Amino acid sequence: MYSYTEENYLKAIYKLSEVDARNITTNSIAELLDTKAASVTDMIKKLSDKKLLKYEKYRGVTLTEKGKLVAIETVRKHRLWEVFLYDKLKFGWEEVHDIAEQLEHIHSELLIDKLDDFLGNPTHDPHGDPIPGKNGQFQQTHVILLSALTPGQKAIMSGVAHHSVAFLKHLEKIGLLLGTELLIKEVNAFDGSVLVSINRKPAVYASKEIVKNVWVTQVKA
């Protein structure tokens, strides 16, 4: 059993490894967790002593298999709680993250397994992120960023790469939600914004900040 802080660090390192496993530094961890680099250094030593990660000077941090399992289990609990809060308690998708951050540290394996079954063994959370199964395996998904699409291409919105309340509320305001059908009308070469029709409605402009943080599944036009 590990502490709240230890699980948060392992989860943060795991998330960074999904982006670039070869470049996880104390500074990148500190930035993600909004803490000081000195605090990260202390925790890295502690987690290293527990055989949960490895640290090599100039090469950064990597999780051991043991550390990776703890991180994935924490991710699983977090995303299952998000589904529960969203589907059963009717919280908004912009509200569930912070509450799930607290609930993810409950250490009852039986409770989490029963929660998973109660929810119907969901494969994705309200933000479109895949939920690992009890065996730690993720369902394979083929998604790309909205920014990768070109005029005339169609897609279904599948997830978000950014979970801030302000960002999610803005997506909701313009109707850009999970499962919506998107048709790219125009890509602005100057600022990277995209003119997109959502569910066949009149097209709206999505800023560069939006299109680089929205995951989609491409479909045939």
C-alpha positions as CSV (number, residue, x, y, z in Angstrom):
1,M,0.0,0.0,0.0
2,Y,1.3,3.4,-1.0
3,S,0.6,6.9,0.2
4,Y,-1.5,9.5,-1.6
5,T,1.6,11.4,-2.7
6,E,3.5,8.4,-3.9
7,E,0.6,7.3,-6.1
8,N,0.3,10.8,-7.5
9,Y,3.9,10.8,-8.4
10,L,3.8,7.4,-10.1
11,K,0.7,8.4,-12.0
12,A,2.3,11.6,-13.2
13,I,5.4,9.8,-14.3
14,Y,3.3,7.3,-16.2
15,K,1.4,10.1,-17.9
16,L,4.6,11.7,-19.0
17,S,5.9,8.4,-20.3
18,E,2.9,8.2,-22.6
19,V,4.1,11.3,-24.3
20,D,7.9,10.8,-24.2
21,A,9.3,8.0,-22.1
22,R,12.9,9.0,-22.8
23,N,12.7,12.5,-21.5
24,I,11.1,12.5,-18.0
25,T,13.0,15.0,-15.9
26,T,12.5,16.4,-12.4
27,N,11.4,19.7,-13.9
28,S,8.7,18.0,-16.1
29,I,7.4,16.1,-13.1
30,A,7.4,19.3,-11.0
31,E,5.6,21.2,-13.7
32,L,2.9,18.5,-14.0
33,L,2.4,18.3,-10.3
34,D,2.8,22.0,-9.6
35,T,5.5,21.5,-7.1
36,K,9.2,22.4,-6.6
37,A,12.0,20.5,-8.3
38,A,13.6,19.9,-4.9
39,S,10.5,18.1,-3.6
40,V,10.5,16.0,-6.7
41,T,14.1,15.0,-6.2
42,D,13.3,13.8,-2.6
43,M,10.4,11.8,-3.8
44,I,12.3,10.2,-6.6
45,K,14.9,8.9,-4.1
46,K,12.1,7.6,-1.9
47,L,10.4,5.8,-4.8
48,S,13.7,4.5,-6.1
49,D,14.5,3.0,-2.7
50,K,11.1,1.2,-2.9
51,K,12.0,-0.2,-6.4
52,L,9.2,1.7,-8.0
53,L,11.3,3.7,-10.4
54,K,14.8,4.1,-11.7
55,Y,16.7,7.4,-12.0
56,E,19.8,7.9,-14.1
57,K,21.6,11.2,-14.1
58,Y,21.2,13.0,-17.5
59,R,18.8,10.2,-18.6
60,G,15.8,10.9,-16.4
61,V,13.2,8.8,-14.7
62,T,11.6,5.5,-15.7
63,L,9.1,3.4,-13.9
64,T,9.9,-0.2,-12.9
65,E,7.3,-2.9,-13.7
66,K,6.3,-2.7,-10.1
67,G,5.9,1.1,-10.3
68,K,4.0,0.9,-13.6
69,L,1.5,-1.5,-12.1
70,V,0.8,0.9,-9.2
71,A,0.4,3.8,-11.7
72,I,-1.9,1.9,-14.0
73,E,-4.1,0.8,-11.1
74,T,-4.4,4.4,-9.8
75,V,-5.3,5.5,-13.4
76,R,-8.0,2.7,-13.5
77,K,-9.5,3.8,-10.2
78,H,-9.5,7.4,-11.2
79,R,-11.3,6.8,-14.5
80,L,-13.8,4.4,-13.1
81,W,-14.7,7.0,-10.4
82,E,-15.1,9.6,-13.2
83,V,-17.6,7.3,-15.0
84,F,-19.5,6.8,-11.7
85,L,-19.7,10.6,-11.0
86,Y,-20.7,11.4,-14.5
87,D,-23.1,8.6,-15.3
88,K,-24.7,7.9,-11.9
89,L,-24.4,11.2,-10.0
90,K,-24.7,13.4,-13.0
91,F,-21.7,15.6,-12.4
92,G,-20.5,17.6,-15.5
93,W,-17.5,16.3,-17.3
94,E,-15.6,19.4,-16.2
95,E,-16.3,18.6,-12.5
96,V,-15.4,14.9,-12.2
97,H,-11.6,15.1,-12.4
98,D,-10.9,16.9,-9.1
99,I,-13.3,14.6,-7.2
100,A,-11.8,11.5,-8.7
101,E,-8.4,12.7,-7.7
102,Q,-9.5,12.1,-4.1
103,L,-11.4,8.9,-4.7
104,E,-8.6,7.2,-6.6
105,H,-6.6,6.6,-3.4
106,I,-9.1,4.2,-1.9
107,H,-7.2,1.0,-1.5
108,S,-10.1,-1.6,-1.5
109,E,-9.5,-3.8,-4.5
110,L,-12.9,-5.5,-3.9
111,L,-14.7,-2.1,-4.0
112,I,-13.1,-1.1,-7.3
113,D,-13.9,-4.5,-8.9
114,K,-17.5,-4.2,-7.8
115,L,-17.6,-0.6,-9.0
116,D,-16.3,-1.8,-12.4
117,D,-19.0,-4.4,-12.6
118,F,-21.7,-2.0,-11.4
119,L,-20.8,0.4,-14.2
120,G,-20.9,-2.3,-16.8
121,N,-17.1,-2.6,-17.2
122,P,-16.7,0.7,-19.2
123,T,-13.8,1.0,-21.6
124,H,-13.5,4.8,-21.5
125,D,-14.1,7.6,-19.1
126,P,-16.2,10.8,-19.7
127,H,-13.2,12.5,-21.4
128,G,-12.7,9.6,-23.8
129,D,-9.6,8.3,-22.0
130,P,-9.3,4.5,-22.0
131,I,-9.8,2.6,-18.8
132,P,-7.4,-0.2,-18.1
133,G,-8.9,-3.6,-17.2
134,K,-8.1,-5.4,-14.0
135,N,-5.2,-7.1,-15.8
136,G,-3.7,-3.6,-16.5
137,Q,-4.4,-3.8,-20.3
138,F,-5.9,-0.9,-22.2
139,Q,-8.3,-1.3,-25.1
140,Q,-6.5,-0.4,-28.3
141,T,-7.9,2.8,-29.9
142,H,-6.9,4.5,-33.1
143,V,-7.2,8.2,-32.6
144,I,-5.5,11.3,-34.0
145,L,-5.6,15.0,-33.1
146,L,-8.2,17.2,-34.7
147,S,-5.3,19.3,-36.0
148,A,-4.2,16.4,-38.2
149,L,-7.3,16.5,-40.4
150,T,-7.6,18.3,-43.7
151,P,-10.5,20.0,-45.5
152,G,-13.2,17.5,-46.5
153,Q,-12.3,14.9,-43.9
154,K,-14.8,13.6,-41.4
155,A,-14.3,12.3,-37.9
156,I,-16.0,11.5,-34.6
157,M,-14.8,13.3,-31.4
158,S,-13.2,10.7,-29.2
159,G,-11.5,12.5,-26.4
160,V,-9.6,15.4,-25.0
161,A,-5.9,15.9,-24.2
162,H,-6.5,18.8,-21.8
163,H,-8.9,18.5,-18.8
164,S,-9.1,22.0,-17.4
165,V,-12.5,23.2,-16.3
166,A,-12.3,26.3,-18.6
167,F,-11.4,24.2,-21.6
168,L,-14.1,21.6,-21.1
169,K,-16.7,24.3,-20.5
170,H,-15.7,26.0,-23.8
171,L,-16.0,22.8,-25.8
172,E,-19.4,22.2,-24.3
173,K,-20.4,25.8,-25.2
174,I,-19.6,25.3,-28.9
175,G,-21.1,21.8,-28.9
176,L,-17.8,19.9,-29.3
177,L,-18.6,16.8,-27.2
178,L,-17.7,13.1,-27.3
179,G,-19.5,11.3,-30.1
180,T,-20.2,14.4,-32.2
181,E,-19.6,14.2,-35.9
182,L,-17.1,16.6,-37.4
183,L,-16.5,17.7,-40.9
184,I,-13.5,19.9,-41.7
185,K,-14.4,22.8,-43.9
186,E,-11.2,24.9,-43.8
187,V,-7.8,25.0,-42.1
188,N,-6.4,28.5,-41.5
189,A,-2.7,28.4,-42.4
190,F,-2.0,31.6,-40.6
191,D,-3.1,30.7,-37.0
192,G,-3.8,27.0,-37.2
193,S,-7.6,27.4,-36.4
194,V,-10.1,25.1,-38.2
195,L,-13.5,25.8,-39.6
196,V,-15.5,22.7,-38.6
197,S,-19.2,21.6,-38.9
198,I,-20.4,19.8,-35.8
199,N,-23.2,17.3,-36.3
200,R,-24.0,18.9,-39.7
201,K,-24.7,22.3,-38.2
202,P,-23.4,25.6,-39.6
203,A,-19.6,25.6,-39.2
204,V,-17.7,27.3,-36.4
205,Y,-14.1,28.2,-35.9
206,A,-12.1,26.0,-33.5
207,S,-8.9,27.7,-32.3
208,K,-5.4,26.1,-32.6
209,E,-5.6,25.5,-28.8
210,I,-8.7,23.4,-29.3
211,V,-7.6,21.4,-32.3
212,K,-4.3,20.4,-30.7
213,N,-6.1,19.1,-27.6
214,V,-9.0,17.2,-29.1
215,W,-8.7,13.5,-30.1
216,V,-10.8,12.2,-33.0
217,T,-11.5,8.9,-34.8
218,Q,-11.4,9.5,-38.6
219,V,-14.3,8.1,-40.6
220,K,-14.7,7.9,-44.4
221,A,-16.2,10.9,-46.0
